[in-house]
Amino acid sequence: MKQIKSKERGFASPLTIIVVLTSLVLVILLAAIGLTYKRWEGQAPEIAFDRDFKTLGRTAAIGLTISDPGNGLKQVTIRLKQGEQEVVLAGDAFDRSETTGTRSYEIGKLITEKQKIQPGPASLLINASDHSFRNFLRGNQAEIAKEFQFDLEPPRLELLPGQHYINQGGSESVVYRVSEDTEVSGVQVGPNFFPGFPLKSADANTRFALFAFRYDLPADTPVKVVARDAAGNETTAQPWQKVFPKQFRTRDIVLEDNFVQKVVPEVLSHTPSIQEQGELVKTFVEINSNLRRKNHETIANMSKESGGEFLWKDAFLQLSNSQVEAFFADRRTYLYEGKQVDQQDHVGFDLSVVRHYPIEAANDGKVILAEYFGIYGNTVLIDHGVGLISLYGHMSSIDVKPGQTVKKKDALGKSGETGLAGGDHLHFGLFLQGIPVNPTEWWDAKWIKDHVLDRLKPSSE
C-alpha cells in the first residue's frame, strides 16, 4: 500500500513564509538604516556663551552660539525669566532644507528689544534640538539654565585735573579714579581703545592710560575716558583737550624692475602664506598691502600681552649719527610704468648711517620678536610696557632673542636692506596698543616729562 505524502508539492510551509518575510523586513530595515545612518547620530546641540557672567546691565554685550555640525539645528528657544514674568526672546524653527549648523544671538540686544528689566535675580533658559531621528524623531535635545543678576547701576568715574594737548599722530596720557566695581577702563579715541592700568603710586582706585590719536583720524574725533563694570554698565567722561592737526607729506615711489625682482622673491621665501599673483608687480602689491596689514595686526595682538608697568626710562633714542630718509605717516603712491598700482602710509622713520651700522635699543624693554617679519624683513620688536612697542626693521643680522631683557643703547644687530627695503637703513617705528605713533615725541625728553611723567605725579602726592 502506497504512503500518502504529508506536503503538497509547490506550496511553502507557514514557517518558511515567516522566515522569508522576516528576512525581507530585516533587509529593508538595514537598507533604510544604511541610507539614513547619519540621521541617527546622538550628539546633542552645543550651547555656549562667548564669556562667563554673573551680572548683566542695560546694554550687556553677551554673545550666544548654538551649533550642531551633525544634522543641523531644528529648533531654538531662548526665554528670560525674572520673578513671575517669563518672555520669549527668540523662538526659531529650521526646516531640513534650510537647516543651519550654527546660530548666533546677541543676548543684550534681545533683552533690550523684548523686556523692560528690573534690578535683581533672573535666569536665561535655552533649549535646542536637531534633525536627528533620535527620541522618536524629536531629535537630540540640549538645555541650559543660566542664573544671574541684573545690575543697572553704572560705575563711578572721576577725571583728575589736567589739560591735554594732543598732536594728530601723537600720544598723550590721562589719570582718573574709578569705583571698585569697575572691571574695564581706559580711553576711547574714535574706533581705538587704550586700556587703563592701576597707578601704583596712588590709591587702589586710581588709573592711568597712555593713548594715541591716530594720524589719519579727523581732528574732531571724540576722545573719552570709559569705565565699565562686569554687567556692561558704562560711564564716560571727556577730558579737556586740544588737538593739533598735522599735514603729513606725500611721496611718489617709482617701482623699478630690479627692485621688484629683488624684494618679491625674498619676502615670498620667508612668507609662505602669501600667494604669487602671476606677475611680480601684482605680487609686490599683495605684499605691500595685505602683508603690511597682517604685520601690523600681529603687533596689535602682541601689545595686548604688554603689562601695566613702564619698562623704559626717560627719553627714547634716535639711532646715533643717523640721517632721516623718510618721515612718519608719509603717504606713498607707488607707480609702475607710469600708472598707480598701490598707495600706503609709511608709519615710522627711515634712518641711515653707513652699511651694516650697529642698531641700538631705543630704550629699556623686553624683546618679544627677533626674526624675519614680512615687509620689515629681519626685525626686532621690543615691549616697553603699557602697550608701547618699538620696531627695528630691514636689519642684516639680529643679535638678540625673544624674552631677552635689553637696556637703552644695547646692540640688537646691524642695519640692512631685508624686506621691502631699497637700500641699507633702519626702519624705526613705535606702536601704542597697535596704533602707530610719531617717534619724535618719544625722542623728546621735555615732551615725555610734560605729557607722561609729570602727568602721573599729582595723584601720588
Steps between C-alpha positions, in 0.01 A plus 500: 500500500645839394572766771324841479748796487456753785571811283343617182742571220552876406393649835740633772427439861382790725833489684689552177279794409560661838875455467501653153284797604708561810819491294348738248397744775849481653658569162272801449575628850872456455486674164299786651742532789792485258352781295408713803763404755625857523154607613533271803804672653466569870696824548284769658531866389768706676401820683771749601522863615800698375596576861395405849290753693329541834342839433348678202420868449273696267722458196686180574731370228442125525518272200332158483592233246297183443646245260431150370750388234326163457145534371463872559274693732127436495373728774640768736312667783644767732293614797566759770344451841495766771266464795159392374567624150629286216557629149614322185805682364533275195308206357641369174412188302709378207377273220725216393545664160621827653655370818805669645791354693560812708284783627625807689300737720577831671337448837529862615328624184220243534439598862489870414247435222271263691508581871496794739749369752510563873791466743526159663533128423403356161569195286545413134347171384629366168368193315625359172434190292638360175368302202619163628255203493573437869236533772212389274600751230507791746878522462779539752416754768718755684394730780679738735386745766724797586433681828622860537419843644384811318721789618395836358729733698799627297845537660629836619766687304699811597756669274794657677566861388719551199516660157577267212671637191507224239671490163336316216707182481628562854460357849364624832416374850212546741446422871161422654325321788234229478277319747588151621241331280680616182622205296637675188607861452705702256484757223293473183630702206262446211518125421816443708499396868796544736468313832567661835734356763524543879721790603703330770624825656140603579192345663358167381230657282723741306576410140712640220489442126737577217306564182565598141318723254545307177657710224215436251209577735317833455611765747148518647494129588357469854728397786332359809596312814289189556426292811302176465387248763452124468133548412588717201383827657716786376594850611688743276669837550675731256833649607595855415690474174631686200599308187758647264448385139810399308568505127702194405712469188405328177755320285502315167697175497595380151535120497797384297519145368831429673352602838186287458710204379715532814239538774207282384679160485672570834176580684319205339773261612444603862121538486322192359158648586539751214402362160660606172262710290631402157704818450781634717344845533162355602675281756685807627167677554367194686804514728498879538132515591369174649823379661557851642152485657565153646833614646331789677222272626767278654651799679154601628442151637841497668426832667207339683750286690697804615492557876392810689847611611744731325808304397661811349669804653515862379518587131534247219804523275516562130762280334834669565657697213200425279344707227127494435416355156119472545259641756209373705164476316641576155224420250669295226353451154665211314537539123594236246544584133333834566187357666400495867498144633478556877488760777619445857605703804852476642445473876852559628835663428763376255840569660833445326866525600735261321464146374449242777496764773444366857134538601436614858197444723315831527416432864479228766260215436451134413553347156176338383594426137832447324450345156405563139177699520323560170553839336752597769738211427729409791329674789523550876196603708552627856219527755547808721191434714147647500452395137793703359704300246801613295582347160842468334468383139705406190794378709778294342559303821334453839699452822217464757233240577134518610467525878832679537507816712686791341618838619508829312784499243543120514595356160214319324674419171604689188318709241422350161259488208282193566126509435364788290817708525673664207825569685678446831316682781298453818124530501409613854138502614306540824159345562269571793243221541561422134445858382806657329614818677748771408841414653610866508298553819662203673845621393428831679585497875291813569195353328527180708534703821204727422261246347580178688722516808368825653143400411527202734642692797205702642294191582784351704559809715 
